[in-house]
Amino acid sequence: MRLTLLHTSPAHVATFEALRDELAPDLALGLELEHVVREDLLADARADGPEAVAERVATLVAAYDVVLCTCSTIGGVAERAGALRIDRPLAVAAAAHHAPVVALAALESTLAPTLALLAEEGVDDARAVVVDGAWERWEAGDLDGYHRLVADEAERHPDAVVVLAQTSMAPAAALSAHPRVLASPRLGLEDALRRLRSPGGSR
């Protein structure tokens, strides 16, 4: 059994390998995660919008049986091409709270795809916030500082469900005292594993 993960950062490989072993120990030996890292897709999507990379993403998705896209910025075009989207289960979970939603992102390019996804799942009044200085910390390799900034921003919205729009933000959920912070890696991989385990798998 194989699941291909389409990443736009090599940092996510270890995250999902660890999650696979935690969530599916019974499948750990039988479930192979194949990681495809394409940093160029995020760079070009940031510069020109997700549609600028749609054709390349579709070609990649068509080359594998089951693909899980872990990048929120290109998640919409990947899903349209037949991939699973890491943040679709996140949006479903946020909608289930029936409460105000604040989506945090480190990149401006993530906001529109995330808000559109939340609206598709019935969250029409979500607010989006770019965490000031966070992406600079990420690019500098200061992951502790990056996650701390995100966690601090989450705590500024105590009455909302806080959605961490990017895969890279997930560790901030454990740092924050906020009781309703949702992150995509665990929810997305759990959903993909359910689909793989279902009769006929998923495409």
N, C-alpha and C positions, 0 to 999 in steps of 0.2 A: 504494500500500500504506500502510495507516494502523494505528498502534498507539496506543491511548488509555491514558495513564498517570493513575491516580487517586492524587493526593498529598494529604497532610494538612499539608504545609508548602510554601510557594513556594520554599524554598531548594533543593528537589530538582530543579527544572526545569533549571537549568544543568548539574547533575550528569549527568542522563540525556541531555541534548543532546550533551554532550561524549563520553559513552560511546557513543552511537549513531554518531557520526562516527569514533570509534576502532575499534569492533568491526565496523562494517559500512560501510566506505568505498565499497564497490560499490553500496550501497543508499542512500547519504547523500542523493542527490537524489531517489530514488524512494520512500524510506520517510519518511513524515510522522509525527512524534510529536505527538500532541494531548494537552496537559496540562490536567487538570481538578484544580484545587486547592480542597479543602474542609476548611479548618481546623476548622470546626464539628464535623465527624465525630469527630475525635480528642478534642476538648474534651468532647463528650458521652459518648464511649466511656470516657474517663478517669473521668468523674463517675458514670456509671450502668452501665458494662459494655458490651462490644461488641454484645450483643443489642439494646441500646437504639437502635442506629443501623442495624440489619440491614435494615429495610424501606427506608430512604432509600438505603442502599448498593445494594440490589437494583434499585431504580428507576434509579439511575445506571448500573449495569452493563448493564441491559437496553437502554439508550439508545444503546449503541455496539457495534460489531462485535467488536473484540478489546480487552479491558481488562487492564492489568497494574496491580495494586494495590501501591503501594510502601510502605504503612504496615503494620507488623507487628501493631499492636494490632487493626486491623480486617481483617487479612488473611484470617482464617478465615471471617468472614461474607461477605466479597467473593468468596472462592473458592466458597463454597456457592452464591452467586448466579450463578456461571459465569465469574468473572474468573480470570486467572492470578495467582499469589501470588508476590511478589518473594522471599520467604524459603523457599519450597518447595525449590528447588534447593540452597539453603544447608543445609537439614536433610539432604538426600540426601548432600551432600558430607561433612557432619559424620559421618553414619552410616558412610560408607565408610572412615573412619579406624580404626574398631574400637578406639577409645581413649576414656578419660574425656572428657566434654564439659562445659565451663563456658560458660553463656550470659550475656553481659553486656548490661545494659540501662540506660538512663538513666531510664526510667519504670517504675514498678511495674506499670502496666496492660499492659505488653508481656510480662511474665513468663509468665503463664498461657497465652496463645496460643502463645508460643514453645515452652514445655515440652510442650504438647499436640502441636504439630507435630513436634517431635523424637521424641516417643514414637510417633507415627504412622509415622515412618521407621525405627523400630527402636532408638532411643536412649532406653532406659527409665530410666537412672540419671543424667541430666544434672542439674547443679547450676545454679542461677540466682543472679546477683549484680547488685544495683542499684549502679551506680557512684556513690558518695557525692559530691554536689555537682555532678555532670555536667549535669543538666538545668538547674540554675540558671545555669551558664555558657552553655548553649545559648540560654536565654531572654534573657540579657544581651547576646547577640551576640558573646561571646568564643569563637569557634570554635576558635582555637588552643588555648585553655585546656581547652575541652571535649574535643578530640581527645587532648590530652596526658594528661588524667585517665583516659580510656578505655585508652590505650596503656599507661599505668603499671599499671592494674588487670590488664590482660592478662598482663603480665610476672609477676604474683603467682601465676600458675597454670602453671608451666613444664611440668608433666607432662600437661596436658590439651590437647585441641583447644578453642580459644577461639572461640566463635561471637558475632559482633557482631549483636545481635538487631535493631537499628534501622538503617535506611538512612543516617541522619545520622552514624552512627559510622564509616562505611567508611574515611575518611582515616586513622583511628587505626591501621589495619593496617600502613600504611607507616611509621609512627612507632615501632612496637614492634619490639623485638629478638626477640620470641617467634616461632618458626618456623612455628607452626600457628595463625594467626589467619584466620578466614574471615569475609568480609563479603558482604552480599546484592546490592548493585546490579549488579555485573558478572555474577555467576552468574545472577541473575534475568533480566537483559536478554538475555544469551546464550541462555538457554532460550526466551525469548519469540521471539527472532529465528529460532531453529531451527524453532519451531512455525509461524511465518509463512512460512518458506521451504518447509515441507513441503507436499505436494499437498493442496489444499483449505484450507490455512491452519489457524486454530485458533479455537475459541470457548470 
